[in-house]
Amino acid sequence: MKNPLHFALVGCGRIAQRHAELLGSGQINGAKLVAVCDWEEVKARKIAQRFTIPYYAEMNDMMNHEDIDVACVLTPSGMHAQHVTLLSQHKKHIVVEKPMALTLESADAMIAACVENGIKLFVVKQNRFNLPIRKLKEALDHGRFGKLVMGTVRVRWCRTQEYYNESTWRGTWQLDGGVFTNQASHHIDLLEWMMGDVESVFAKGQTALVDIETEDTGVAVLKFKNGALGIIEATTATRPRDLEGSISILGEKGTVVVAGFAVNKIDKWIFADKKEEDSKIIEECSENPPDVYGFGHQVYLNHVVDCINSNKKALIDGLEGRKSLELISAIYESIETGREVYLRFKPQKCKLGQGVPR
């Protein structure tokens, strides 16, 4: 039996609680939490005391003193690139939370640094591992939809002013981005994964109910290279509570809707060419998480361990994570210019990541 991989957390904010819980309490096979760090030592100390592990205020100090195999970068989004690039010099594998970066330039630097240092880069897109999503992708890969017509994602969540006030970086262009970058980035990734490469996007955004720099509400219309159309509807201005996080795929031979708060429930599964499994799939392939926040991280981290131990390609590596970042950047470019934006472009007006340290 192989020794467990030693994981460390860089950043001990909100999402770090989920990583710490899974890695520190033995819920990830073949993994062990051995250290944490945060420049706000009180945050690191709280996690360290719970799991009886050392804590640090500086990540290089931690990497130099502890036996670490994998570093999880859980810092504010606009700092991901800087931290991943520096950590890559220690030649340990890296897991980075979504979005991987706020600029394409930063994402490219991260990918290059990890390649140069011979390490794997994993971008957290845990919703790809949801059972209903895996079934939907399987149906697509088997051609059950025929010609694709339309794909739609809806993120109707609630984030009040209190949420944004918890940390000064939230809702800023420099370190966070808005609903497209933060809350909806998973769903945008799923839409592109299901429907294929995007040709162009036209988008609108606004700040509806909170006092932040970025948008809390937006819509985007996509044209995919295969001729299908797409819609992204994203808001954190749903009141008084979360409503849904869903994806719908429509094709000439079938329709599937995966709904729930976290794309965790098959709502519609209709195909012209029926299979025996179709009658039971809604009942058997839905999941009911106790908390949508961090749902899916357990199976994702198990995937990370398996890829490292088996030297397999990650489902979402740096290049794959970059795809949705390019689409998100194009969405912001369209919002700022009021024009349709064709992908494979160089951002000119996109505000995302302005002032981010390189």
SEVEXSE-364930 format. One line per 4 residues: for each residue x, y, z of N, C-alpha, C. Coordinates in steps of 0.001 Angstrom, whole numbers, plus 500000, padded with zeros to 6 digits. Layout:
N
X,Y,Z,X,Y,Z,X,Y,Z; ...
END
This chain:
358
500846,498792,500000,500000,500000,500000,500877,501252,500000; 500569,502190,499106,501350,503404,499000,501121,504300,500208; 502180,505040,500572,502036,506027,501624,501095,507129,501161; 500314,507720,502066,499404,508790,501636,500158,510004,501129
499588,510669,500142,500149,511921,499654,499943,513006,500698; 500956,513800,500907,500895,514871,501899,500409,516162,501230; 499276,516656,501707,498678,517876,501175,498906,519038,502143; 499058,520228,501570,499140,521460,502354,498200,522490,501747
497661,523361,502583,496749,524399,502116,497433,525755,502148; 497342,526473,501043,497850,527840,500951,496637,528752,500876; 496344,529413,501974,495117,530205,502089,494119,529459,502948; 493607,530099,503972,492715,529426,504931,491386,530157,505081
490855,530625,503958,489567,531314,503964,488392,530358,503893; 487325,530806,503242,486051,530083,503250,486153,528687,502629; 486677,528597,501411,486719,527300,500734,487749,526365,501368; 488724,526925,502055,489736,526096,502723,489105,525214,503798
488005,525661,504362,487342,524855,505392,486896,523515,504815; 486448,523523,503574,485994,522295,502928,487171,521382,502608; 488243,521956,502058,489443,521173,501763,490014,520566,503047; 490058,521367,504110,490612,520902,505377,489777,519774,505966
488477,519923,505910,487588,518895,506445,487807,517555,505751; 487893,517576,504424,488046,516339,503651,489433,515726,503834; 490465,516564,503723,491835,516060,503784,492279,515756,505213; 491749,516519,506156,492190,516369,507544,491484,515286,508324
490327,514854,507839,489551,513859,508591,489507,512502,507896; 490416,512287,506945,490539,510971,506330,489475,510626,505320; 488809,511635,504742,487747,511364,503783,488263,511201,502348; 489552,511475,502136,490168,511299,500821,491151,510136,500911
490864,509056,500209,491724,507882,500247,493114,508214,499711; 494130,507861,500483,495495,508081,500037,495976,509502,500181; 495329,510297,501033,495718,511695,501223,495717,512053,502701; 496590,512979,503054,496719,513411,504445,497053,514895,504480
496358,515649,505310,496650,517070,505491,497794,517203,506493; 498890,517875,506081,500061,517945,506955,500439,519359,507382; 499918,520395,506696,500274,521761,507070,499337,522754,506376; 499241,523943,506956,498441,525024,506368,499186,526335,506537
498856,527309,505671,499440,528638,505858,498470,529717,505402; 498599,530873,506015,497822,532056,505646,498532,533256,506259; 498594,534339,505510,499266,535516,506060,498517,536069,507270; 497201,535768,507362,496457,536047,508594,496580,534810,509484
497565,534821,510372,497914,533624,511133,496750,533054,511922; 495832,533891,512352,494709,533400,513151,493865,532395,512367; 493735,532612,511058,492980,531691,510221,493700,530353,510096; 494996,530414,509867,495783,529186,509747,495803,528429,511065
495941,529149,512160,496010,528514,513469,494728,527755,513799; 493607,528312,513410,492322,527676,513718,492223,526299,513070; 492601,526195,511791,492568,524904,511102,493632,523968,511666; 494831,524516,511904,495941,523698,512410,495609,523068,513756
494989,523832,514626,494644,523304,515950,493590,522205,515849; 492678,522343,514934,491626,521326,514782,492214,519983,514369; 493227,520009,513492,493771,518760,512962,495171,518438,513499; 495621,519232,514466,496916,519009,515126,498048,518932,514101
498170,519977,513325,499218,520071,512310,499882,521444,512424; 501073,521615,511879,501730,522928,511934,501087,523955,511005; 501264,525211,511355,500771,526292,510505,501856,527329,510302; 501728,528049,509189,502730,529036,508810,502046,530305,508311
502803,531400,508337,502309,532665,507784,502816,532885,506365; 503802,532081,505939,504419,532284,504626,504567,530930,503929; 504134,530868,502675,504031,529560,502005,505390,528950,501690; 506376,529757,501312,507693,529194,501017,508332,528611,502273
508101,529246,503396,508586,528731,504673,507970,527358,504938; 506687,527237,504690,505999,525957,504876,506550,524887,503938; 506712,525243,502673,507186,524270,501683,508608,523810,501990; 509426,524686,502564,510815,524344,502866,510961,523482,504118
509989,523581,505025,510113,522882,506303,509275,521616,506417; 508287,521441,505542,507396,520288,505653,507561,519357,504459; 507253,518089,504674,507286,517075,503613,505940,517113,502895; 505896,517796,501764,504637,518065,501060,504697,517504,499640
503616,516867,499225,503501,516346,497859,502603,517210,496984; 501572,517811,497601,500585,518592,496851,500235,519852,497635; 500284,520995,496974,499866,522258,497588,498549,522706,496968; 497577,523017,497809,496270,523510,497349,496243,525024,497492
496138,525731,496380,496129,527193,496385,494685,527667,496501; 494362,528242,497675,492992,528620,498001,492913,530096,498370; 493808,530875,497824,493878,532307,498087,492888,533053,497188; 492729,534368,497364,491844,535125,496470,492216,534918,495004
491211,534895,494144,491387,534518,492738,492503,535297,492040; 492598,536584,492306,493587,537411,491646,495015,537143,492074; 495196,536316,493113,496531,535973,493600,496949,534570,493187; 496050,533822,492546,496347,532442,492175,497609,532319,491324
497702,533146,490304,498825,533027,489366,500160,533252,490061; 500232,534297,490859,501468,534606,491570,501856,533452,492492; 500887,532922,493213,501175,531862,494184,501525,530544,493494; 500810,530202,492430,501115,528963,491709,502509,529030,491088
502837,530157,490489,504139,530308,489842,505278,530169,490850; 505123,530787,492014,506145,530685,493052,506223,529266,493618; 505071,528664,493873,505048,527314,494434,505628,526278,493479; 505469,526509,492178,505950,525534,491192,507458,525305,491317
508171,526283,491846,509617,526160,491993,509998,525088,493015; 509062,524718,493865,509316,523647,494844,509102,522269,494239; 508625,522249,492982,508445,521004,492213,507503,520019,492909; 506434,520553,493468,505361,519752,494041,504076,520018,493259
503228,519009,493128,501992,519175,492367,501102,520239,493016; 500253,520863,492189,499450,521987,492665,497991,521818,492277; 497121,522039,493251,495677,522145,493030,495308,523614,493223; 494603,524207,492259,494209,525606,492393,492697,525720,492240
492096,526477,493135,490643,526673,493075,490273,527517,491854; 488999,527453,491516,488486,528229,490382,488347,529691,490789; 488385,530626,489833,488987,530442,488516,490491,530327,488672; 491149,529667,487735,492587,529439,487890,493366,530746,487936
492858,531773,487258,493483,533095,487235,492430,534088,486765; 492809,535355,486734,491874,536379,486259,492258,536945,484897; 493431,536599,484410,493817,537035,483070,494402,535854,482312; 494275,535885,480993,494829,534817,480170,496350,534813,480243
496934,535982,480358,498391,536084,480496,498852,535353,481755; 498119,535552,482850,498467,534889,484105,498292,533382,484005; 497209,532954,483368,496956,531517,483206,498078,530871,482402; 498513,531533,481341,499595,531003,480512,500893,530885,481313
501144,531866,482182,502354,531832,483006,502308,530671,483987; 501136,530409,484551,500969,529284,485482,501238,527952,484783; 500633,527793,483615,500790,526544,482856,502262,526327,482502; 502906,527382,482021,504315,527284,481621,505211,526938,482806
504943,527547,483964,505762,527299,485155,505645,525849,485614; 504441,525300,485561,504236,523920,485994,504868,522934,485009; 504780,523238,483722,505428,522387,482717,506942,522417,482907; 507481,523612,483096,508932,523779,483259,509455,523007,484465
508640,522940,485528,509077,522281,486759,508607,520838,486872; 507981,520327,485809,507623,518916,485752,506571,518480,486739; 505599,519346,487002,504550,519012,487972,503166,519106,487331; 502204,518470,487965,500827,518508,487492,500110,519714,488086
499268,520354,487270,498429,521460,487720,496971,521037,487583; 496261,521034,488696,494851,520648,488724,493995,521886,489012; 492998,522147,488173,492078,523266,488377,490762,522699,488904; 490288,523239,490012,489095,522693,490668,487829,523056,489886
487241,522059,489269,485932,522171,488612,485141,520940,489036; 484802,520894,490308,484279,519657,490895,482915,519244,490353; 482169,520173,489761,480836,519806,489276,480877,518838,488104; 482008,518748,487420,482133,517771,486331,481996,516336,486857
482217,516166,488148,482175,514824,488734,480820,514483,489350; 479879,515429,489362,478530,515122,489860,477943,513981,489051; 477292,513046,489709,476736,511885,489016,475788,512268,487877; 474846,513193,488067,473965,513578,486951,474738,514189,485778
475790,514953,486081,476601,515558,485027,477370,514489,484264; 477888,513494,484964,478604,512411,484289,477671,511642,483357; 476419,511433,483789,475441,510740,482951,475084,511567,481720; 474954,512880,481897,474661,513765,480781,475809,513736,479768
477044,513821,480234,478198,513787,479329,478278,512441,478605; 477944,511386,479293,477944,510055,478689,476941,509985,477543; 475747,510552,477775,474721,510564,476724,475180,511386,475519; 475836,512499,475775,476372,513324,474694,477444,512575,473908
478357,511945,474634,479456,511238,473977,478960,510054,473149; 477820,509495,473537,477237,508368,472798,476324,508821,471663; 476236,510149,471461,475468,510671,470340,473971,510627,470491; 473493,510534,471728,472047,510386,471922,471256,511655,471592
471921,512807,471589,471219,514061,471296,471131,514337,469800; 471946,513666,469007,472016,514017,467596,472596,515414,467454; 472067,516175,466531,472527,517548,466328,472169,518403,467536; 473156,519104,468091,472903,519974,469239,472258,521276,468773
471244,521713,469524,470486,522913,469171,470785,524066,470127; 470703,523792,471438,470880,524861,472420,471345,524300,473758; 472201,525066,474421,472610,524751,475782,472421,525974,476661; 471887,525769,477860,471583,526888,478759,472058,526566,480170
472687,527538,480818,472957,527401,482250,472312,528562,482985; 471794,528239,484174,471197,529269,485036,471818,529168,486427; 472344,530283,486897,472842,530371,488270,472035,531465,488943; 471122,531055,489798,470250,532001,490500,470494,531823,491993
471519,532501,492464,471941,532356,493850,471801,533676,494602; 471921,533573,495908,471776,534735,496789,473097,535031,497494; 473642,536206,497252,474812,536694,497986,474506,538125,498392; 474341,538335,499682,473962,539652,500190,475197,540532,500380
474944,541773,500762,476053,542693,501015,476966,542154,502118; 476377,541463,503079,477172,540908,504176,478228,539930,503656; 477864,539144,502652,478821,538203,502049,480007,538952,501462; 479745,539996,500699,480825,540743,500061,481647,541523,501084
481030,541900,502200,481750,542654,503224,482675,541779,504066; 482510,540455,503984,483324,539548,504790,484809,539659,504453; 485124,539925,503177,486518,540060,502745,486615,541213,501754; 487626,542057,501925,487729,543274,501107,487976,542969,499637
488486,541778,499306,488795,541452,497910,487567,541033,497119; 486496,540646,497806,485312,540155,497093,484644,541264,496293; 484238,540910,495083,483534,541868,494236,484425,542937,493654; 485764,542710,493677,486690,543679,493078,487195,543129,491750
487544,544035,490855,488104,543613,489569,489487,543006,489739; 490255,543553,490661,491648,543138,490808,491783,541710,491340; 490923,541320,492289,491154,540057,492985,490010,539051,492914; 488873,539431,492325,487735,538511,492381,486965,538390,491074
486486,539505,490529,485523,539454,489432,484126,539333,489995; 483148,539261,489092,481757,539219,489521,481162,537833,489448; 479850,537796,489246,479141,536521,489254,479606,535595,488134; 479978,536140,486979,480467,535291,485884,481771,534585,486277
482658,535312,486946,483969,534760,487285,483906,533834,488485; 483128,534213,489476,483128,533493,490736,482062,532396,490759; 480825,532765,491027,479789,531758,491233,479471,530953,489967; 479445,531594,488798,479003,530908,487581,480130,530244,486807
481356,530350,487268,482469,529808,486489,482359,528296,486314; 481833,527605,487327,481640,526159,487207,480643,525836,486097; 479566,526578,486048,478492,526305,485099,478912,526668,483676; 479687,527742,483554,480229,528115,482247,481162,527013,481750
481954,526474,482647,482830,525349,482293,482014,524151,481816; 480937,523838,482528,480096,522694,482140,479464,522905,480772; 478985,524119,480513,478325,524396,479241,479294,524204,478077; 480501,524717,478221,481489,524589,477150,481949,523138,477008
482056,522431,478134,482450,521022,478117,481424,520175,477369; 480155,520496,477574,479075,519739,476936,478880,520131,475470; 478911,521416,475175,478500,521915,473864,479654,522100,472880; 480891,522129,473380,482027,522315,472484,482532,523745,472466
483502,523999,471629,484154,525313,471570,483179,526410,471158; 483386,527585,471760,482545,528757,471481,483165,529587,470360; 482313,530015,469446,482764,530886,468354,482687,532345,468757; 481542,532751,469360,481376,534165,469724,480416,534303,470893
480464,535486,471522,479598,535767,472673,479184,537234,472652; 477940,537473,473079,477440,538834,473288,476818,538865,474674; 477224,539829,475510,476817,539804,476916,476428,541175,477444; 475623,541154,478495,475248,542340,479265,475393,542020,480747
475794,543017,481530,475913,542824,482965,475563,544077,483719; 475175,543910,484987,474870,545062,485825,475051,544707,487300; 475202,545753,488104,475255,545569,489558,473889,545972,490091; 473092,544977,490466,471678,545220,490747,471381,545553,492209
471920,544760,493151,471440,544881,494526,472514,545085,495582; 473794,545052,495202,474849,545205,496206,475834,546284,495781; 476627,546736,496733,477613,547785,496473,478976,547124,496266; 479290,546762,495002,480578,546173,494635,481026,546756,493303
482295,546548,492953,482815,547063,491683,482257,546291,490496; 482102,544999,490656,481785,544106,489548,480281,543849,489455; 479891,543029,488471,478471,542717,488270,477981,541641,489246; 476728,541763,489654,476090,540673,490400,475026,539975,489545
474804,540506,488332,473787,539952,487434,474240,540105,485991; 474063,539042,485204,474449,539141,483805,473843,538056,482944; 473797,538326,481645,473327,537344,480668,474293,537346,479483; 474423,536196,478852,475289,536094,477675,474663,535152,476665
474775,535497,475400,474310,534644,474299,475534,534146,473553; 475623,532832,473383,476778,532217,472752,476412,531601,471408; 477390,531588,470507,477290,530767,469312,478456,529785,469338; 478133,528496,469285,479170,527473,469311,479647,527168,467897
480850,526638,467804,481415,526334,466491,480628,525270,465741; 479859,524452,466485,479045,523424,465824,477698,523965,465344; 477472,525280,465517,476246,525907,465045,475170,526061,466088; 475302,525395,467229,474309,525515,468301,474424,526879,468983
473367,527244,469690,473348,528486,470461,473396,528158,471948; 473788,529160,472737,473857,528971,474171,473436,530215,474926; 472966,530010,476138,472565,531117,477013,473159,530904,478398; 473745,531960,478924,474209,531954,480307,473417,533004,481064
472735,532598,482095,472008,533524,482981,472610,533364,484359; 473179,534433,484907,473886,534329,486183,473577,535527,487071; 473246,535247,488320,472991,536324,489269,473220,535856,490694; 473711,536765,491521,473731,536545,492967,472702,537453,493639
471806,538004,492821,470786,538919,493328,469436,538235,493515; 469425,536916,493544,468192,536190,493865,467882,536415,495344; 466666,536734,495659,466256,536970,497040,464952,536232,497356; 464778,535706,498556,465671,535878,499705,466711,534768,499879
466727,533752,498981,467671,532637,499156,468023,532050,497788; 468997,531138,497781,469388,530451,496550,468194,529777,495899; 468175,529793,494562,467081,529167,493830,467563,527955,493037; 468576,528140,492169,469013,527013,491348,470384,527242,490740
471003,526112,490381,472191,526086,489537,471944,524953,488560; 471663,525252,487291,471172,524224,486375,471827,524321,485003; 471712,523216,484260,472149,523176,482867,471114,522406,482068; 470784,522924,480880,469841,522275,479973,470524,522069,478627
470393,520865,478070,470940,520557,476753,469802,520081,475860; 469646,520745,474705,468578,520404,473765,469194,519987,472436; 468759,518839,471933,469228,518363,470647,468086,517826,469817; 468371,517434,468586,467308,516976,467693,466674,515669,468162
467377,514911,469014,466856,513620,469447,466621,513528,470954; 466830,514630,471683,466638,514526,473120,466831,515822,473871; 466363,515818,475115,466461,516967,476015,466788,516477,477416; 467778,517122,478054,468111,516805,479445,468254,518104,480219
467679,518120,481415,467844,519246,482330,468396,518703,483643; 469557,519201,484039,470116,518874,485343,469980,520123,486197; 469185,520008,487252,468840,521177,488059,469353,521005,489497; 468552,521431,490484,468984,521456,491875,469734,522742,492159
470240,522871,493387,471020,524056,493750,472418,523992,493152; 472903,522775,492858,474299,522617,492447,474429,521595,491331; 473616,521747,490269,473576,520791,489153,473716,519356,489675; 472827,519008,490598,472929,517732,491302,471690,516853,491148
470710,517311,490353,469455,516575,490249,468981,516544,488796; 468738,515353,488263,468193,515244,486908,466707,515559,486952; 466330,516622,486254,464934,517062,486254,464184,516545,485028; 464864,516547,483873,464259,516030,482636,465288,515143,481930
464817,513985,481464,465672,513044,480731,464791,512410,479658; 464761,513047,478487,463812,512651,477443,464560,512420,476138; 464461,511216,475584,465117,510892,474321,464147,510187,473385; 464277,510491,472102,463419,509850,471103,463710,508352,471035
464992,507997,471085,465391,506592,471087,465615,506156,472529; 464611,505525,473107,464651,505194,474525,465523,503983,474798; 466120,504003,476010,466886,502865,476493,466279,502390,477805; 466593,501151,478154,466011,500558,479360,466338,501360,480615
467546,501909,480663,467976,502632,481863,467260,503970,482045; 466650,504485,480966,466040,505818,481027,464943,505928,482079; 464187,504861,482298,463046,504915,483215,463481,505084,484673; 464721,504710,484980,465182,504768,486367,466230,505854,486605
466667,506492,485546,467843,507353,485682,467576,508588,486546; 466382,509157,486484,466078,510333,487310,466148,509974,488781; 465625,508817,489127,465604,508378,490520,466997,507964,491013; 467754,507291,490162,469006,506689,490608,470227,507593,490440
470107,508640,489648,471288,509451,489338,471160,510897,489789; 470500,511114,490898,470446,512444,491482,471088,512396,492862; 471679,513496,493261,472364,513573,494539,471802,514740,495337; 471724,514572,496638,471170,515607,497505,472199,516018,498547
473018,517014,498215,474058,517416,499159,473469,518146,500359; 474031,517928,501555,473569,518668,502727,473885,520151,502630; 474946,520477,501851,475364,521865,501681,475942,522003,500277; 475410,522919,499479,475894,523050,498102,477305,523608,498056
477734,524301,499119,479062,524904,499098,480106,523810,499277; 480951,523648,498281,481977,522618,498342,481479,521246,497959; 480242,521153,497474,479711,519868,497028,480518,519367,495840; 480966,518141,495915,481737,517563,494818,483234,517555,495044
483717,518246,496069,485156,518301,496303,485735,516937,496703; 484948,516110,497360,485471,514814,497792,485872,513954,496603; 484975,513804,495642,485286,512987,494470,486369,513664,493629; 486392,514994,493636,487433,515701,492879,488814,515424,493467
488960,515541,494777,490264,515316,495406,490691,513852,495291; 489750,512936,495296,490088,511534,495033,490658,511374,493621; 490104,512139,492683,490608,512141,491306,492045,512657,491254; 492339,513692,492015,493694,514250,492072,494681,513183,492558
494323,512501,493639,495200,511469,494195,495428,510350,493179; 494354,509941,492511,494461,508863,491520,495361,509272,490357; 495218,510504,489883,496030,510981,488754,497516,511023,489116; 497819,511430,490332,499222,511506,490751,499802,510104,490934
499079,509252,491625,499593,507904,491890,499707,507057,490622; 498796,507288,489689,498785,506492,488446,499425,507222,487275; 499891,508439,487531,500470,509287,486486,499521,509432,485300; 498246,509698,485612,497225,509876,484581,497007,511362,484318
496480,511661,483149,496133,513037,482799,494916,513486,483597; 494962,514678,484148,493835,515221,484896,492688,515588,483961; 491461,515448,484435,490307,515846,483638,490318,517351,483404; 490736,518105,484404,490803,519562,484265,492206,520025,484642
493103,520047,483665,494450,520559,483896,494482,522050,483557; 495681,522615,483476,495779,524044,483221,495187,524464,481891; 495466,523708,480839,494943,524056,479517,493423,523962,479480; 492874,522946,480143,491417,522789,480172,490778,523895,481010
491423,524249,482124,490905,525328,482968,490944,526670,482270; 491903,526853,481363,492046,528108,480641,490870,528366,479704; 490244,527305,479188,489161,527465,478212,488018,528314,478758; 487544,527991,479954,486426,528759,480510,486864,530164,480889
488146,530338,481284,488643,531682,481581,488629,532550,480334; 488961,531970,479187,488924,532741,477947,487500,533171,477617; 486546,532277,477825,485147,532618,477570,484672,533699,478532; 485033,533578,479812,484642,534593,480801,485256,535946,480434
486517,535947,480002,487169,537199,479571,486444,537810,478377; 485994,536959,477450,485255,537447,476283,483907,538021,476689; 483277,537431,477698,482012,537963,478214,482212,539386,478723; 483262,539594,479500,483523,540942,480028,483922,541910,478921
484648,541420,477947,485007,542266,476807,483748,542743,476083; 482789,541847,475935,481534,542196,475282,480730,543192,476102; 480691,542987,477419,479974,543923,478294,480545,545330,478165; 481869,545431,478126,482528,546747,478083,482411,547402,476716
482439,546624,475654,482437,547200,474305,481041,547285,473705; 480089,546526,474257,478751,546481,473681,478708,545750,472351; 479708,544906,472093,479814,544213,470808,479904,542707,471000; 479584,541996,469919,479830,540561,469879,481338,540336,469809
481827,539399,470625,483267,539134,470682,483528,537714,470201; 484449,537603,469260,484846,536289,468760,486037,535781,469576; 485992,534515,469938,487043,533972,470769,488344,533785,469995; 489384,533405,470736,490775,533469,470290,491111,534937,470046
490905,535726,471085,491091,537163,471001,492055,537624,472098; 492523,538839,472001,493334,539446,473047,492502,540523,473728; 492215,540362,475040,491367,541344,475723,491917,542764,475631; 491022,543709,475369,491384,545122,475288,490684,545946,476363
489404,545668,476570,488591,546465,477491,488175,545699,478753; 488411,544387,478770,488033,543551,479906,488709,544057,481185; 487920,544327,482229,488459,544868,483477,488992,543784,484415; 488659,542547,484128,489000,541443,485023,490516,541348,485239
490905,541336,486509,492307,541186,486840,493142,542434,486730; 492511,543600,486607,493280,544848,486522,494107,545041,487776; 495392,545214,487590,496270,545451,488739,496723,544178,489420; 496409,543014,488855,496812,541755,489472,498321,541629,489417
498979,541234,490550,500434,541025,490524,500784,539843,489637; 501800,539978,488817,502204,538932,487889,503240,538018,488528
END
